[in-house]
Amino acid sequence: MSENQVPPPLPVIDPTTQFFWDGAARGELLILRCTSCGTFLHPPRPVCGACLSTELAPERVSGRATLYTWTVAEQVFHPWFADKIPYVYATVELEEQAGLRLITNVVDTDPYALAAGMALEVTFQELTAEITIPLFRPV
């Protein structure tokens, strides 16, 4: 990294989220699922909110989603984003379960041409040698 480059803001990885980031590094979207009742949980947490089980395991999901809500960022709130404006900050709903939502960015499209319910698919971007993030693009 040259001296005039600013590093990206990075997630804090802990034992509860490690599987998610390891999966992203391999190009897999993994979501925590309760093995007792089958409910997907995101963000990951140690107890299922549906049945209170602690029997949870990561599961690969399809990566297909619909656009739930979004905003187009036109102002730089962190120096790393200076050359990325405008960008789309969005919530997508994964097809595996109603209400299973993920906060992400929508890429590879005109940010002003988005529509609620738009079909999306996951793609991955390496931010650093240690962090790859899931992003979504129109199908």
Stockholm file with secondary structure:
# STOCKHOLM 1.0

chainA/1-139         MSENQVPPPLPVIDPTTQFFWDGAARGELLILRCTSCGTFLHPPRPVCGACLSTELAPERVSGRATLYTWTVAEQVFHPWFADKIPYVYATVELEEQAGLRLITNVVDTDPYALAAGMALEVTFQELTAEITIPLFRPV
#=GR chainA/1-139 SS CCTTCCCCCCCCCCTTTHHHHHHHHTTCCEEEEETTTCCEESSCCSSCTTTCCCCEEEEECCCEEEEEEEEEECSCSSGGGTTTCSEEEEEEEETTSTTCEEEEEECSSCTTSCCTTCEEEEEEEECSSSCEEEEEEEC
#=GC SS_cons         CCTTCCCCCCCCCCTTTHHHHHHHHTTCCEEEEETTTCCEESSCCSSCTTTCCCCEEEEECCCEEEEEEEEEECSCSSGGGTTTCSEEEEEEEETTSTTCEEEEEECSSCTTSCCTTCEEEEEEEECSSSCEEEEEEEC
//
